Amino acid sequence: LSKNRIENWRIYEAYIHYFIKIGEITPTESLSTKEFKLAKFLNNVPTFSKDKRGMNIPILIIQVLFLLQRKEYGKVIDLVEALKSYCYRYLRDDETFRSNCFIKMLLQLPISSFHKEGVKRKTDKYLQKLIDSPLDLANQLSEIEIVPYEVLWDYVMQNLDNKFH
């Protein structure tokens, strides 16, 4: 396979490991013995990590998902700050509208101190924009959105509680 195809599969594998970690997928024997290492994954997708408008988006999102699941709020804050400038610089047109909305939702996590109800209040308008602009009608490349953002958002919300962090 080409380098890009291999990186694509590594991104898919990261999402599979995330769903295993949160209990949404029962691992096969070969996956259950293999522990997912986020840092190693990031080193294995160097081409897409430099792609500012395409496959870098699911890489950034899976990082946030893993860190949030691990309750590493300080690291989430650091990554979300980087996402804020990334969103402003690179996600400004219609073909990245859904990604822009989802990242803006992620930006509300530290603003609301990871408090579930606070995050919900601040993100309802963005969630509605996602619902109003479904993936099949959006101009965005479907490869960027590996799992529909509305579905991912449900998992983000499941990782939150009603405590301030």
DOLO-441621 format. One record per residue: residue number from 0; residue in three letters; chain; y, z, x of N, C-alpha, C in turn. Coordinates in Angstrom, 2 decimals. Example, Ala and Ser with C-alpha at 12.3 -4.5 7.8 and 13.67 -1.06 7.14 Angstrom:
2
num | residuo | cadena | nY | nZ | nX | caY | caZ | caX | cY | cZ | cX
0 | ALA | A | -5.69 | 7.80 | 13.19 | -4.50 | 7.80 | 12.30 | -3.30 | 7.80 | 13.20;
1 | SER | A | -2.25 | 7.08 | 12.85 | -1.06 | 7.14 | 13.67 | 0.03 | 7.87 | 12.90;
***
This chain:
165
num | residuo | cadena | nY | nZ | nX | caY | caZ | caX | cY | cZ | cX
0 | LEU | A | -1.19 | 0.00 | 0.83 | 0.00 | 0.00 | 0.00 | 1.25 | 0.00 | 0.87;
1 | SER | A | 2.32 | -0.52 | 0.31 | 3.58 | -0.50 | 1.03 | 4.11 | 0.94 | 1.09;
2 | LYS | A | 5.04 | 1.15 | 1.99 | 5.65 | 2.47 | 2.17 | 6.27 | 2.98 | 0.86;
3 | ASN | A | 6.96 | 2.10 | 0.13 | 7.60 | 2.49 | -1.13 | 6.57 | 2.89 | -2.18;
4 | ARG | A | 5.48 | 2.15 | -2.26 | 4.43 | 2.47 | -3.24 | 3.78 | 3.82 | -2.92;
5 | ILE | A | 3.55 | 4.07 | -1.65 | 2.97 | 5.35 | -1.24 | 3.90 | 6.49 | -1.64;
6 | GLU | A | 5.20 | 6.32 | -1.41 | 6.17 | 7.35 | -1.79 | 6.20 | 7.54 | -3.30;
7 | ASN | A | 6.09 | 6.44 | -4.05 | 6.01 | 6.55 | -5.52 | 4.86 | 7.45 | -5.92;
8 | TRP | A | 3.69 | 7.22 | -5.35 | 2.52 | 8.01 | -5.69 | 2.68 | 9.47 | -5.27;
9 | ARG | A | 3.38 | 9.71 | -4.19 | 3.63 | 11.09 | -3.78 | 4.53 | 11.81 | -4.78;
10 | ILE | A | 5.48 | 11.09 | -5.33 | 6.36 | 11.67 | -6.35 | 5.54 | 12.00 | -7.60;
11 | TYR | A | 4.68 | 11.08 | -8.02 | 3.82 | 11.33 | -9.18 | 2.93 | 12.54 | -8.92;
12 | GLU | A | 2.40 | 12.63 | -7.70 | 1.54 | 13.75 | -7.34 | 2.31 | 15.07 | -7.43;
13 | ALA | A | 3.57 | 15.07 | -7.02 | 4.38 | 16.29 | -7.09 | 4.53 | 16.73 | -8.55;
14 | TYR | A | 4.77 | 15.79 | -9.45 | 4.89 | 16.13 | -10.86 | 3.56 | 16.66 | -11.40;
15 | ILE | A | 2.45 | 16.08 | -10.98 | 1.13 | 16.57 | -11.40 | 0.94 | 18.00 | -10.94;
16 | HIS | A | 1.31 | 18.28 | -9.69 | 1.17 | 19.64 | -9.17 | 2.07 | 20.61 | -9.93;
17 | TYR | A | 3.23 | 20.17 | -10.31 | 4.12 | 21.03 | -11.11 | 3.45 | 21.39 | -12.44;
18 | PHE | A | 2.89 | 20.40 | -13.10 | 2.25 | 20.65 | -14.39 | 0.98 | 21.49 | -14.24;
19 | ILE | A | 0.31 | 21.38 | -13.12 | -0.82 | 22.28 | -12.85 | -0.31 | 23.70 | -12.68;
20 | LYS | A | 0.78 | 23.84 | -11.91 | 1.34 | 25.16 | -11.61 | 1.78 | 25.89 | -12.88;
21 | ILE | A | 2.33 | 25.16 | -13.83 | 2.80 | 25.82 | -15.06 | 1.71 | 25.88 | -16.13;
22 | GLY | A | 0.51 | 25.38 | -15.80 | -0.61 | 25.50 | -16.72 | -0.72 | 24.42 | -17.78;
23 | GLU | A | 0.00 | 23.34 | -17.62 | -0.06 | 22.24 | -18.60 | -1.18 | 21.27 | -18.32;
24 | ILE | A | -1.68 | 21.26 | -17.09 | -2.79 | 20.39 | -16.70 | -3.85 | 21.27 | -16.05;
25 | THR | A | -5.09 | 21.03 | -16.43 | -6.20 | 21.70 | -15.76 | -6.55 | 20.86 | -14.54;
26 | PRO | A | -6.51 | 21.47 | -13.37 | -6.74 | 20.67 | -12.16 | -8.19 | 20.23 | -12.01;
27 | THR | A | -8.34 | 19.08 | -11.39 | -9.68 | 18.63 | -11.01 | -10.07 | 19.40 | -9.76;
28 | GLU | A | -11.32 | 19.27 | -9.38 | -11.80 | 20.00 | -8.21 | -11.01 | 19.63 | -6.95;
29 | SER | A | -10.70 | 18.35 | -6.78 | -9.99 | 17.92 | -5.58 | -8.55 | 18.41 | -5.55;
30 | LEU | A | -7.92 | 18.52 | -6.71 | -6.53 | 18.99 | -6.74 | -6.44 | 20.51 | -6.69;
31 | SER | A | -7.43 | 21.19 | -7.22 | -7.34 | 22.65 | -7.29 | -7.40 | 23.31 | -5.91;
32 | THR | A | -8.06 | 22.68 | -4.95 | -8.16 | 23.28 | -3.62 | -6.95 | 22.95 | -2.75;
33 | LYS | A | -6.17 | 22.01 | -3.18 | -5.03 | 21.56 | -2.40 | -3.75 | 22.24 | -2.91;
34 | GLU | A | -3.17 | 23.08 | -2.06 | -1.93 | 23.74 | -2.46 | -0.75 | 22.81 | -2.19;
35 | PHE | A | 0.14 | 22.72 | -3.15 | 1.30 | 21.84 | -3.02 | 2.37 | 22.55 | -2.21;
36 | LYS | A | 2.88 | 21.86 | -1.22 | 3.96 | 22.41 | -0.38 | 5.19 | 21.53 | -0.57;
37 | LEU | A | 6.22 | 22.12 | -1.14 | 7.44 | 21.38 | -1.46 | 8.08 | 20.79 | -0.21;
38 | ALA | A | 8.16 | 21.55 | 0.86 | 8.79 | 21.05 | 2.09 | 8.03 | 19.86 | 2.67;
39 | LYS | A | 6.72 | 19.92 | 2.63 | 5.91 | 18.81 | 3.13 | 6.12 | 17.57 | 2.26;
40 | PHE | A | 6.18 | 17.78 | 0.96 | 6.45 | 16.67 | 0.04 | 7.77 | 15.99 | 0.38;
41 | LEU | A | 8.81 | 16.78 | 0.60 | 10.13 | 16.22 | 0.90 | 10.11 | 15.42 | 2.21;
42 | ASN | A | 9.32 | 15.87 | 3.16 | 9.19 | 15.12 | 4.42 | 8.41 | 13.83 | 4.24;
43 | ASN | A | 7.58 | 13.76 | 3.21 | 6.74 | 12.58 | 2.98 | 7.38 | 11.52 | 2.10;
44 | VAL | A | 8.61 | 11.74 | 1.69 | 9.31 | 10.74 | 0.88 | 10.69 | 10.41 | 1.49;
45 | PRO | A | 10.73 | 10.07 | 2.78 | 12.02 | 9.87 | 3.44 | 12.79 | 8.67 | 2.93;
46 | THR | A | 12.11 | 7.60 | 2.57 | 12.81 | 6.40 | 2.11 | 13.53 | 6.67 | 0.80;
47 | PHE | A | 12.80 | 7.23 | -0.17 | 13.39 | 7.48 | -1.48 | 14.41 | 8.61 | -1.45;
48 | SER | A | 14.30 | 9.52 | -0.50 | 15.29 | 10.59 | -0.41 | 16.66 | 10.05 | -0.05;
49 | LYS | A | 16.69 | 8.86 | 0.55 | 17.96 | 8.24 | 0.92 | 18.47 | 7.29 | -0.17;
50 | ASP | A | 17.65 | 7.01 | -1.15 | 17.99 | 6.10 | -2.24 | 18.87 | 6.85 | -3.24;
51 | LYS | A | 20.15 | 6.60 | -3.21 | 21.09 | 7.43 | -3.96 | 21.15 | 7.14 | -5.46;
52 | ARG | A | 20.60 | 6.04 | -5.93 | 20.69 | 5.75 | -7.35 | 19.34 | 5.56 | -8.01;
53 | GLY | A | 18.27 | 5.65 | -7.26 | 16.98 | 5.36 | -7.83 | 16.03 | 6.52 | -7.76;
54 | MET | A | 15.02 | 6.38 | -6.95 | 13.91 | 7.33 | -6.92 | 14.27 | 8.67 | -6.27;
55 | ASN | A | 15.45 | 8.83 | -5.76 | 15.87 | 10.13 | -5.28 | 16.07 | 11.10 | -6.44;
56 | ILE | A | 16.39 | 10.58 | -7.60 | 16.64 | 11.42 | -8.77 | 15.41 | 12.25 | -9.14;
57 | PRO | A | 14.21 | 11.64 | -9.31 | 13.05 | 12.50 | -9.63 | 12.67 | 13.45 | -8.50;
58 | ILE | A | 13.01 | 13.11 | -7.26 | 12.75 | 14.01 | -6.14 | 13.63 | 15.25 | -6.26;
59 | LEU | A | 14.90 | 15.06 | -6.55 | 15.81 | 16.19 | -6.71 | 15.41 | 17.06 | -7.91;
60 | ILE | A | 15.02 | 16.41 | -8.98 | 14.64 | 17.14 | -10.19 | 13.38 | 17.97 | -9.97;
61 | ILE | A | 12.37 | 17.40 | -9.32 | 11.14 | 18.17 | -9.11 | 11.39 | 19.36 | -8.20;
62 | GLN | A | 12.33 | 19.24 | -7.28 | 12.68 | 20.40 | -6.45 | 13.22 | 21.53 | -7.31;
63 | VAL | A | 14.14 | 21.19 | -8.21 | 14.72 | 22.21 | -9.09 | 13.62 | 22.83 | -9.95;
64 | LEU | A | 12.73 | 22.01 | -10.49 | 11.67 | 22.53 | -11.36 | 10.78 | 23.53 | -10.62;
65 | PHE | A | 10.36 | 23.17 | -9.41 | 9.51 | 24.08 | -8.64 | 10.25 | 25.36 | -8.30;
66 | LEU | A | 11.48 | 25.25 | -7.84 | 12.24 | 26.45 | -7.47 | 12.49 | 27.35 | -8.67;
67 | LEU | A | 12.77 | 26.75 | -9.80 | 13.00 | 27.53 | -11.02 | 11.71 | 28.22 | -11.46;
68 | GLN | A | 10.61 | 27.52 | -11.38 | 9.32 | 28.10 | -11.75 | 8.99 | 29.28 | -10.85;
69 | ARG | A | 9.38 | 29.19 | -9.58 | 9.13 | 30.27 | -8.62 | 10.18 | 31.38 | -8.69;
70 | LYS | A | 11.15 | 31.20 | -9.56 | 12.24 | 32.17 | -9.73 | 13.07 | 32.33 | -8.46;
71 | GLU | A | 13.20 | 31.26 | -7.70 | 14.01 | 31.27 | -6.48 | 15.42 | 30.82 | -6.84;
72 | TYR | A | 16.13 | 31.71 | -7.53 | 17.42 | 31.36 | -8.10 | 18.47 | 31.01 | -7.05;
73 | GLY | A | 18.45 | 31.68 | -5.92 | 19.41 | 31.37 | -4.86 | 19.26 | 29.94 | -4.38;
74 | LYS | A | 18.02 | 29.50 | -4.20 | 17.78 | 28.13 | -3.77 | 18.12 | 27.13 | -4.87;
75 | VAL | A | 17.89 | 27.53 | -6.12 | 18.28 | 26.65 | -7.24 | 19.79 | 26.47 | -7.22;
76 | ILE | A | 20.52 | 27.55 | -7.01 | 21.98 | 27.48 | -6.97 | 22.44 | 26.52 | -5.88;
77 | ASP | A | 21.85 | 26.63 | -4.69 | 22.22 | 25.74 | -3.59 | 21.93 | 24.28 | -3.94;
78 | LEU | A | 20.77 | 24.03 | -4.50 | 20.40 | 22.66 | -4.84 | 21.26 | 22.11 | -5.97;
79 | VAL | A | 21.57 | 22.95 | -6.94 | 22.40 | 22.50 | -8.07 | 23.81 | 22.18 | -7.59;
80 | GLU | A | 24.31 | 22.91 | -6.62 | 25.63 | 22.59 | -6.05 | 25.60 | 21.21 | -5.40;
81 | ALA | A | 24.52 | 20.92 | -4.69 | 24.38 | 19.59 | -4.09 | 24.25 | 18.52 | -5.18;
82 | LEU | A | 23.55 | 18.85 | -6.25 | 23.39 | 17.90 | -7.37 | 24.73 | 17.59 | -8.03;
83 | LYS | A | 25.60 | 18.57 | -8.06 | 26.91 | 18.39 | -8.68 | 27.69 | 17.27 | -7.99;
84 | SER | A | 27.75 | 17.31 | -6.67 | 28.47 | 16.26 | -5.96 | 27.69 | 14.95 | -5.99;
85 | TYR | A | 26.36 | 15.02 | -5.95 | 25.53 | 13.82 | -6.05 | 25.79 | 13.11 | -7.38;
86 | CYS | A | 25.83 | 13.86 | -8.44 | 26.06 | 13.31 | -9.78 | 27.43 | 12.65 | -9.84;
87 | TYR | A | 28.42 | 13.31 | -9.30 | 29.78 | 12.77 | -9.32 | 29.88 | 11.48 | -8.51;
88 | ARG | A | 29.22 | 11.43 | -7.37 | 29.31 | 10.26 | -6.49 | 28.50 | 9.07 | -6.96;
89 | TYR | A | 27.28 | 9.32 | -7.43 | 26.33 | 8.22 | -7.61 | 25.90 | 7.92 | -9.04;
90 | LEU | A | 26.08 | 8.84 | -9.95 | 25.57 | 8.63 | -11.30 | 26.71 | 8.49 | -12.30;
91 | ARG | A | 27.40 | 7.38 | -12.23 | 28.57 | 7.23 | -13.07 | 28.49 | 6.09 | -14.07;
92 | ASP | A | 27.45 | 5.28 | -14.03 | 27.42 | 4.15 | -14.94 | 26.29 | 4.26 | -15.96;
93 | ASP | A | 26.23 | 3.28 | -16.85 | 25.29 | 3.34 | -17.96 | 23.83 | 3.34 | -17.54;
94 | GLU | A | 23.51 | 2.72 | -16.42 | 22.10 | 2.65 | -16.04 | 21.55 | 3.98 | -15.53;
95 | THR | A | 22.40 | 4.96 | -15.33 | 21.94 | 6.30 | -14.96 | 22.44 | 7.35 | -15.95;
96 | PHE | A | 22.76 | 6.92 | -17.16 | 23.32 | 7.82 | -18.17 | 22.40 | 9.01 | -18.45;
97 | ARG | A | 21.13 | 8.75 | -18.68 | 20.19 | 9.83 | -19.01 | 20.02 | 10.79 | -17.83;
98 | SER | A | 19.94 | 10.26 | -16.64 | 19.83 | 11.12 | -15.45 | 21.08 | 11.97 | -15.30;
99 | ASN | A | 22.23 | 11.37 | -15.54 | 23.49 | 12.09 | -15.47 | 23.50 | 13.25 | -16.47;
100 | CYS | A | 23.07 | 12.99 | -17.69 | 23.02 | 14.04 | -18.71 | 22.09 | 15.17 | -18.28;
101 | PHE | A | 20.92 | 14.81 | -17.80 | 19.94 | 15.83 | -17.43 | 20.45 | 16.67 | -16.25;
102 | ILE | A | 21.05 | 16.04 | -15.29 | 21.58 | 16.79 | -14.15 | 22.72 | 17.69 | -14.61;
103 | LYS | A | 23.54 | 17.22 | -15.52 | 24.60 | 18.09 | -16.06 | 24.00 | 19.30 | -16.77;
104 | MET | A | 22.84 | 19.11 | -17.38 | 22.15 | 20.24 | -18.01 | 21.70 | 21.23 | -16.93;
105 | LEU | A | 21.14 | 20.71 | -15.85 | 20.71 | 21.58 | -14.76 | 21.89 | 22.33 | -14.13;
106 | LEU | A | 23.05 | 21.71 | -14.12 | 24.24 | 22.35 | -13.56 | 24.64 | 23.60 | -14.35;
107 | GLN | A | 24.22 | 23.67 | -15.60 | 24.58 | 24.82 | -16.43 | 23.72 | 26.06 | -16.13;
108 | LEU | A | 22.62 | 25.88 | -15.42 | 21.74 | 27.02 | -15.12 | 22.47 | 28.14 | -14.38;
109 | PRO | A | 23.06 | 27.86 | -13.20 | 23.74 | 28.96 | -12.51 | 25.02 | 29.41 | -13.21;
110 | ILE | A | 25.68 | 28.49 | -13.89 | 26.90 | 28.85 | -14.62 | 26.58 | 29.91 | -15.67;
111 | SER | A | 25.40 | 29.79 | -16.28 | 24.97 | 30.73 | -17.31 | 24.10 | 31.85 | -16.73;
112 | SER | A | 24.07 | 31.97 | -15.43 | 23.28 | 32.99 | -14.73 | 21.81 | 32.95 | -15.13;
113 | PHE | A | 21.29 | 31.75 | -15.39 | 19.88 | 31.54 | -15.74 | 19.48 | 32.30 | -17.00;
114 | HIS | A | 20.45 | 32.61 | -17.84 | 20.20 | 33.32 | -19.11 | 19.87 | 32.27 | -20.17;
115 | LYS | A | 18.71 | 32.39 | -20.77 | 18.18 | 31.37 | -21.68 | 19.15 | 30.98 | -22.80;
116 | GLU | A | 19.67 | 31.96 | -23.50 | 20.57 | 31.66 | -24.62 | 21.89 | 31.05 | -24.14;
117 | GLY | A | 22.38 | 31.54 | -23.01 | 23.61 | 30.98 | -22.45 | 23.43 | 29.52 | -22.04;
118 | VAL | A | 22.30 | 29.25 | -21.40 | 22.00 | 27.87 | -20.99 | 21.87 | 26.99 | -22.22;
119 | LYS | A | 21.19 | 27.48 | -23.23 | 20.99 | 26.69 | -24.46 | 22.34 | 26.32 | -25.08;
120 | ARG | A | 23.23 | 27.29 | -25.18 | 24.56 | 27.03 | -25.77 | 25.32 | 25.96 | -24.99;
121 | LYS | A | 25.24 | 26.04 | -23.67 | 26.01 | 25.11 | -22.83 | 25.38 | 23.73 | -22.71;
122 | THR | A | 24.11 | 23.61 | -23.05 | 23.43 | 22.32 | -22.86 | 23.10 | 21.58 | -24.14;
123 | ASP | A | 23.33 | 22.18 | -25.29 | 22.98 | 21.52 | -26.56 | 23.62 | 20.14 | -26.69;
124 | LYS | A | 24.87 | 20.00 | -26.26 | 25.55 | 18.70 | -26.40 | 24.90 | 17.63 | -25.52;
125 | TYR | A | 24.48 | 18.02 | -24.31 | 23.82 | 17.05 | -23.41 | 22.42 | 16.70 | -23.93;
126 | LEU | A | 21.73 | 17.68 | -24.46 | 20.41 | 17.42 | -25.02 | 20.53 | 16.46 | -26.20;
127 | GLN | A | 21.55 | 16.63 | -26.99 | 21.76 | 15.72 | -28.12 | 22.06 | 14.30 | -27.63;
128 | LYS | A | 22.79 | 14.18 | -26.54 | 23.05 | 12.85 | -25.96 | 21.75 | 12.20 | -25.50;
129 | LEU | A | 20.85 | 13.00 | -24.92 | 19.55 | 12.46 | -24.51 | 18.75 | 11.99 | -25.72;
130 | ILE | A | 18.77 | 12.79 | -26.75 | 18.04 | 12.43 | -27.97 | 18.62 | 11.18 | -28.60;
131 | ASP | A | 19.94 | 11.06 | -28.56 | 20.61 | 9.89 | -29.14 | 20.45 | 8.63 | -28.30;
132 | SER | A | 20.05 | 8.79 | -27.06 | 19.87 | 7.65 | -26.16 | 18.45 | 7.68 | -25.59;
133 | PRO | A | 17.44 | 7.39 | -26.43 | 16.05 | 7.48 | -25.95 | 15.78 | 6.53 | -24.80;
134 | LEU | A | 14.79 | 6.90 | -24.00 | 14.46 | 6.15 | -22.79 | 14.18 | 4.69 | -23.07;
135 | ASP | A | 13.49 | 4.39 | -24.16 | 13.16 | 3.00 | -24.45 | 14.38 | 2.15 | -24.81;
136 | LEU | A | 15.47 | 2.79 | -25.20 | 16.69 | 2.05 | -25.53 | 17.74 | 2.11 | -24.42;
137 | ALA | A | 17.56 | 3.04 | -23.49 | 18.54 | 3.20 | -22.41 | 18.39 | 2.08 | -21.39;
138 | ASN | A | 19.47 | 1.81 | -20.66 | 19.45 | 0.79 | -19.62 | 18.86 | 1.31 | -18.31;
139 | GLN | A | 18.47 | 2.56 | -18.28 | 17.98 | 3.19 | -17.06 | 16.59 | 2.68 | -16.71;
140 | LEU | A | 16.32 | 2.56 | -15.42 | 14.99 | 2.18 | -14.97 | 13.99 | 3.26 | -15.39;
141 | SER | A | 12.90 | 2.84 | -16.02 | 11.93 | 3.82 | -16.51 | 11.22 | 4.54 | -15.36;
142 | GLU | A | 11.16 | 3.93 | -14.17 | 10.51 | 4.57 | -13.04 | 11.23 | 5.84 | -12.61;
143 | ILE | A | 12.53 | 5.89 | -12.83 | 13.32 | 7.06 | -12.43 | 12.92 | 8.28 | -13.25;
144 | GLU | A | 12.69 | 8.05 | -14.52 | 12.38 | 9.15 | -15.44 | 10.87 | 9.22 | -15.63;
145 | ILE | A | 10.21 | 9.89 | -14.73 | 8.75 | 9.94 | -14.71 | 8.22 | 10.63 | -15.97;
146 | VAL | A | 8.84 | 11.72 | -16.33 | 8.55 | 12.44 | -17.57 | 9.87 | 12.45 | -18.34;
147 | PRO | A | 9.85 | 12.12 | -19.63 | 11.11 | 12.11 | -20.38 | 11.88 | 13.43 | -20.20;
148 | TYR | A | 13.16 | 13.30 | -20.00 | 13.98 | 14.48 | -19.71 | 13.94 | 15.51 | -20.82;
149 | GLU | A | 13.80 | 15.07 | -22.07 | 13.70 | 16.04 | -23.17 | 12.48 | 16.93 | -22.99;
150 | VAL | A | 11.38 | 16.35 | -22.52 | 10.16 | 17.11 | -22.28 | 10.36 | 18.06 | -21.09;
151 | LEU | A | 10.93 | 17.55 | -20.01 | 11.18 | 18.40 | -18.84 | 12.10 | 19.57 | -19.21;
152 | TRP | A | 13.06 | 19.30 | -20.08 | 13.99 | 20.36 | -20.45 | 13.27 | 21.50 | -21.16;
153 | ASP | A | 12.28 | 21.17 | -21.97 | 11.48 | 22.23 | -22.61 | 10.85 | 23.14 | -21.56;
154 | TYR | A | 10.37 | 22.55 | -20.47 | 9.75 | 23.35 | -19.41 | 10.79 | 24.16 | -18.64;
155 | VAL | A | 11.96 | 23.60 | -18.46 | 13.05 | 24.36 | -17.83 | 13.34 | 25.59 | -18.68;
156 | MET | A | 13.47 | 25.39 | -19.98 | 13.81 | 26.51 | -20.87 | 12.70 | 27.55 | -20.91;
157 | GLN | A | 11.45 | 27.13 | -20.78 | 10.33 | 28.07 | -20.76 | 10.37 | 28.96 | -19.51;
158 | ASN | A | 11.00 | 28.48 | -18.45 | 11.10 | 29.26 | -17.21 | 12.25 | 30.26 | -17.23;
159 | LEU | A | 13.06 | 30.22 | -18.27 | 14.21 | 31.11 | -18.36 | 13.87 | 32.30 | -19.26;
160 | ASP | A | 14.60 | 33.37 | -19.10 | 14.46 | 34.52 | -19.98 | 15.86 | 34.98 | -20.40;
161 | ASN | A | 15.93 | 36.07 | -21.13 | 17.22 | 36.54 | -21.60 | 17.79 | 37.64 | -20.71;
162 | LYS | A | 17.61 | 37.46 | -19.41 | 18.22 | 38.35 | -18.41 | 19.18 | 37.52 | -17.58;
163 | PHE | A | 20.19 | 38.17 | -17.05 | 21.09 | 37.50 | -16.14 | 20.54 | 37.62 | -14.73;
164 | HIS | A | 20.52 | 36.52 | -14.00 | 19.98 | 36.53 | -12.64 | 21.04 | 36.08 | -11.65;
***
